[in-house]
């Protein structure tokens, strides 16, 4: 409806502009006739009607162009003011000021479109700048914490007569913090590679159910150590995708479930296929996720429980890597959870081959 009204308004506006031009042209012709008659009272009327009409026409055209010139000069100042405002806005954006908001309510046509585009660009750049600052802040925080531990315990190792048991304990902590830094670096490189990948990924046809069984077997020491019962309900499903990347998806999701499921808990993995897509559900009886945290859990560095994640060695990048890999495969991931009642991560993947990115 709104689009139709815009089209109608455009037609009406162009019609009115055309009528205005003809009206000015007619008024110029009339004014030219009166001007020549006034001149003829002093010089006399030419004896030929053709010459009279030609002079009237020439005079009317001159008056018409004078009117157009005056109208152009009238609106020139306004156009210069608009162009100045646009130039000033672009200059502020180039200097890093993304709080630019151009008031285009009184503007028309192309100028209104340009102002709207500048507002959109400034808003998007401001959002990206906020994300960049948050990213730097999060990385700095994640690096600073283990470095502080390493520095503190390395200083403690210098103490003379330090008991061997305590020395081994300090060395174990330093090793764990170093491992945490290495994992953070690997995840950052992996996420950067996924976001900056320009070439298409190589895809293969393989059995998704077999891949899930392999991942569960590889994680067996972790879930057996917590006496977690893992149940599999996997239909035989073939999929065309990048096997290594999807392996990272299942590994990250399963590790999260094992990490936040208490001892003697349960994890259930199901795989079903419809005509167009495969659906994988990974459910656990863990601590659960609040509704507020569910809205942001796939953001980089976001942690539903920061103290708990830090204690377990999490960096807040695992789920963002999962989401990025599934975006590449034209799939999706979602979560349903309640605090204290576990979580279910649902992954949807298209069964048809994914289009390669150019």
Secondary structure, 3 states (H helix, E strand, C coil): CHHHHHHHHHHHHHHHHHHHHHHHHHHHHHHHHHHHHHHHHHHCCCCCHHHHHHHHHHHHHHHHHHHHHHHHHHHHHHHHHHHHHHHHHHHHHHCCCCCCCCCCCCCCHHHHHHHHHHHHHHHHHHHHHHHHHHHHHHHHHHHHHHHHHHHHHHHHCCCCCCCHHHHHHHHHHHHHHHHHHHHHHHHHHHHHHHHHCCCCCCCEEEEHHHHHHHHHHHCHHHHHHCCCEEEEEECCCEEEECHHHHHHHHHHHHHHHHHHCCCCCEEEEEEEECCCEEEEEEEECCCCCCHHHHCCCCCCCCCCCHHHHHHCCCCCCHHHHHHHHHHHCCCEEEEEECCCCCEEEEEEEECCCCCCCC
